[in-house]
């Protein structure tokens, strides 16, 4: 099932961890609609500008979310968020482009190491039925836990 011209439901629910554990990660209809909005308003414009977008984590149902150790309040659980990369593009540059050009709820440059363009990933979320916060954060691992600082790291 296509969610948009270039993104399928299959790629938005794919999880190697879930596959290994036999988790059914099919989202209910309201979460599929959220995925459609995320694809239309965020992922398609990125695809149009830069080419293929790799989804490293999309929708995560409750069982998969617990399995990967994510917070129960994660927007991934609502179909509102994806972790992405664009081949050949620095994740910091991708985050800065999204910040400057797109509507989003939350934008996080995660685990990026300056000088290593392909390090980390970009988490981006979009709310279809509520105002988007336009919140930017940089996440780094400190003492084994994610630490968040305001803004996108330079």
C-alpha positions in Angstrom: 0.0 0.0 0.0 1.4 3.4 -1.0 1.1 6.2 1.5 2.4 8.7 -1.0 4.0 8.6 -4.5 7.4 7.5 -3.1 6.7 5.9 0.3 5.0 2.7 1.1 3.4 1.4 4.3 5.8 -1.5 4.2 8.9 0.7 4.5 7.3 2.8 7.2 6.6 -0.2 9.4 9.7 -2.3 8.7 11.8 -3.3 11.7 14.6 -5.8 11.8 14.1 -6.1 15.6 10.4 -6.6 15.1 10.9 -9.2 12.4 13.4 -11.2 14.5 10.9 -11.2 17.4 7.8 -11.9 15.3 6.1 -8.6 16.1 3.0 -7.6 14.1 3.7 -3.9 13.5 0.7 -3.1 11.4 -0.7 0.4 12.5 -4.4 1.0 13.0 -6.2 3.2 10.5 -5.7 6.5 12.4 -2.0 5.9 12.6 -1.8 5.1 8.9 -3.5 8.4 8.2 -0.8 10.1 10.4 1.9 8.3 8.3 0.2 9.6 5.1 0.5 13.2 6.4 4.1 12.7 7.5 4.9 11.4 4.0 3.1 14.1 2.2 4.3 17.1 4.3 7.8 16.1 5.2 9.2 13.0 3.4 8.0 13.8 -0.1 9.4 17.3 -0.1 12.8 15.9 1.0 12.6 13.2 -1.7 11.7 15.8 -4.3 14.7 18.0 -3.3 17.4 15.4 -2.6 16.3 12.0 -4.1 15.9 8.8 -2.1 15.2 9.0 1.6 16.1 6.0 3.8 13.7 5.3 6.6 15.6 3.8 9.5 12.6 3.8 11.9 9.0 4.7 11.1 5.9 3.5 12.8 6.4 1.5 16.0 3.4 -0.2 17.6 3.4 -0.7 21.4 5.0 -4.1 21.3 7.8 -3.0 19.0 8.3 0.2 20.9 8.8 -1.7 24.2 11.1 -4.2 22.4 13.5 -1.4 21.2 13.4 0.4 24.6 11.7 3.6 23.4 9.5 5.9 25.5 5.8 5.0 25.4 5.1 8.7 24.5 7.2 8.4 21.3 5.6 10.0 18.2 6.7 6.9 16.3 3.8 5.1 18.2 1.3 7.4 16.6 2.7 7.2 13.1 3.8 10.9 13.4 7.6 10.4 13.3 10.4 8.8 11.2 14.1 8.6 11.6 15.7 9.3 8.2 18.9 9.7 6.2 19.6 10.9 2.7 22.5 8.9 1.0 25.5 11.1 0.4 24.2 14.0 2.5 25.3 15.0 6.0 22.6 14.4 8.6 23.4 17.8 10.1 22.8 19.4 6.6 19.6 17.5 6.2 18.3 18.7 9.6 19.2 22.3 8.8 17.4 22.0 5.4 14.2 20.6 7.1 14.4 23.4 9.7 14.6 26.1 7.1 12.1 24.7 4.6 9.4 22.5 6.1 6.6 22.4 8.6 7.3 19.8 11.4 6.5 19.2 15.0 9.9 18.0 16.3 13.2 17.8 14.6 16.1 16.1 16.3 19.6 15.6 15.1 20.5 12.3 16.9 23.9 10.9 17.6 25.7 13.1 15.1 29.4 13.5 15.4 30.9 16.7 13.8 33.3 15.8 11.0 31.5 12.4 10.3 28.7 13.4 7.9 27.0 10.1 7.9 26.9 9.7 11.6 23.6 9.6 13.5 20.3 10.2 11.9 17.5 12.8 11.7 14.2 12.3 13.7 11.4 14.3 12.3 7.7 14.4 13.2 4.6 16.0 11.9 1.1 16.4 13.5 -1.7 16.5 11.1 -4.5 17.4 13.6 -2.7 19.7 16.0 -0.4 22.7 15.8 3.2 21.7 15.1 5.7 23.0 17.7 8.7 23.5 15.4 10.9 22.2 18.1 14.6 21.6 17.3 16.9 19.5 19.4 20.3 17.8 19.2 20.6 14.4 21.0 23.8 12.9 22.2 24.6 10.0 24.4 25.9 11.0 27.8 26.8 8.3 30.4 24.8 5.8 28.4 21.6 7.9 28.1 20.3 10.3 25.5 20.8 13.9 26.4 18.9 16.6 24.5 20.0 20.2 24.0 17.9 22.9 22.2 18.7 23.7 18.6 20.5 21.8 15.8 24.2 21.4 16.4 26.4 23.4 14.1 
